[in-house]
Amino acid sequence: MLTLQKLKHLLMNAPDNLFGLVICGGESSRMGSDKGTLTYYEKPQRYHVYDLLTPLCNKVFLSCNKTQAGSISGHYLVLTDLSEFENIGPIAALLTAFNLYPEHNFLVAGCDYPFLQESDFRNFLSQAGRKCIAAAFYNSQDKYEPLLAYYSSKAGALLREHFNNKEYSLQYFLKKINAEKFIPDDPKVMISVDTPKEYVAAQALIGSVNNL
């Protein structure tokens, strides 16, 4: 159990320049709803992921668009996409974050991955080189998971260059800079839940594990 004393200890030992960024995304056409509002662990997933990152980062933000911002509880820090970066996908979250906090590094997590645990992020950070520009989880299809990733402050200027060149793909960005690859022990943590059927199945699996 994470006691208040333990939480304070973890926060005191979190790197001062590491911020967490939870990508809320928005309404998914395949899911038919905002995946950040789905519940797997007694609270909306966006808040659950926020809690996962809190012990690892000096500060955590929920990244969202203007429509979502009004629905987020006042207990959480929010970064709303800047107008110049609207409607270009998840890269908007990072461009906004680096625009406001250019000297910080960001641990990024999407709301699509219900099987992730705090220990997965902790293992990831322990293996990601502190001097690397970026690092990300890497799946069996030989692709990066751009929303399970670490972006250093150095990545901020490079992402801005990509934006100026109208290149909005984070996958392309990570490949281009040869970002470090992290392959977790359990590939299940990279499963993205994208449809109502997958959501029901994930809920059932998580429920069965919690009831053991």
Buried (B, 14 or more C-beta within 10 A) or exposed (E): EEEEEEEEEBBEEBBEBBBBBBBBBBBBEEBEEBBBBBEBBEEBBBBBBBBBBBBBBBBBBBBBBEEBBEEBEEEBBBBBBEEEBEEBEBBBBBBBBBBEBEEBBBBBBBBBBBBBEBEBBBBBBEEBEEEBBBBBBBBEEEBBBBBBBBBBBBBBEBBBEBBEEEBBBBEBBBEEBEBBBBEBEEEEBBBBBBEEEBBEEBBEBBEEEEEE
